[in-house]
Amino acid sequence: MRLLESGLERWFLALVLILTGCAGARVMMPTPNVYLDPDRDFYGDLDPQLKTTEVPLFYVTDRAPEQDKDGNLRYGWERSASVGFGSAVVDLGVDITWEELLEASRTQTRLRPVELELRQVKELVRAPDTPIPFKEVNGQIVEEPGLAAQREEAIEAFRRVLVRQLELTPRKEVFIFVHGYHNSFEDASFAMAELWHFLGRIGVPIVYTWPAGHPGLFGYTYDRESSEFTVYHLRTVLDLISSYPEVEKVHLIAHSRGTDVALSAVREITLEARGGGIDPRKRYKIHNLILAAPDLDLGVATQRIVGDKLPLSVDRFTVYTSPEDKAIGYASRLFASPRGRLGTFGQDELNPQIKAAMEYSSAKFAIVNFEAAAGVVESIGDPYGHSYFRDAPTVASDVVLMLRDDLDPGTPGRPLEHTGYHFWSVPPHYPSTEAAP
């Protein structure tokens, strides 16, 4: 028995070390290959107010607000029963100009690292604690009037700020990023800022950041339960944003453990909509749902995605997987996943049930598989192969082509290789169809 416990502890410690990552200054992600195309100008029609190294972000969080030693607002790993909405600024490159940032964004051989800095974190509004007390009156559920009124005031304040930011962009779209295990508020803000910058700064970027980052060996178990705690709040946020007539499309991008949060929230709003005879695609306006390196048991994911027909809840459903993802590999061993985990899922693991579902389905559902080419350094900042959606220039290019250009896999502008059923692969040097000189 002790031998078994020691083995589990080793697997657990290995997973924690891999997912915790390295300390030090955060630098901007590698330039996606698509930005090396001299014929493309991603910032030509950008509003002058957005042509700055500063990236204005909005955030929604159920992390408990705290103060640092200087009395400044910060968010740690503790949970809050209420949801806060605020703004922050990520500086892409300390002490550089917009022109220098553009130059760094168009090359993979930067003269110096572009260091990121988070500042001006400001909570704009906080909703009341949830759940709001309720009772039944004449067969109707009635919430406590005072708290319900406070919630409506917070919703309206949120809408006003969001609409003002939408006025700066011709794309009336919202991009929501949901981070993974052990990510801090700062980690999530940096990831969203980089993504939005390389999308050409279209639409409105929102970081949905949940209470992750508990210190110590058992931080993974705390974070895992925090990911369950936060589903209710993300569900209400998706319901809220999609209800605004000024928002035309919602893009939901989730990474690692955040994929469980996103998938669970979409599942719950889907069941609610269908129960009322409503098409969830029209009600919630989710144009893209992206699960990158999903830390999900394959059997559980199959029940949710196929069983609850979630690809028909969104316009385009994309899953990025990699057999070289060491973090997902360790998680699979730790949890003894009978069929493995979705994050490493490949076509050779298809069983007859899923194969039949894929053959019959007409949904825009794609599993995009990434394997680092031999001899090519694809993932610079992540030695464990878990953050390839931002660190691999090929995969980051595919995310840009899908979200910015609204392209399906295999179309001329997005030349992924079709490997059968709903599976696609990212070829070396993508999106170029020729080897680099």
Buried (B, 14 or more C-beta within 10 A) or exposed (E): EEEEEEEEEEBBEBBBEBBBBEEEEBBBBBBBBBBBEEEEEBBEEBEEEBEBBBBBBBBBBBBBBEEEEEEEBBBBBBBBEBBBBBBBBBBBBEEBEBEBBBEBBBEEEBEEEBBBBBEEBEBBBBBBEBEBEEEEEEEEEEBEEEBBEBBEEBBEBBBEBBBEBBEBBEBBBBBBBBBBBBBBBBBBBBBBBBBBBBBBBBBBBBBBBBBBBBEEEEBBEBBBEBBEBBBBBBBBBBBBBBEBEEBBBBBBBBBBBBBBBBBBBBBBBBBBBBEEEEEBBEBBBBBBBBBBBBBBBBBBBBEBBBEBBBBBBBBBBBBBBBBBBBBBBBBBBBBEBEBBBBBBBBBEEBEEEBEEBBEEBEBBBBBBBBBBBEEEEBBEBBEBBBBBBBBBBBBBBBBBBBBBBBBBBEEEEBBBBEEEBBBBBBBBBBBBEEEEE
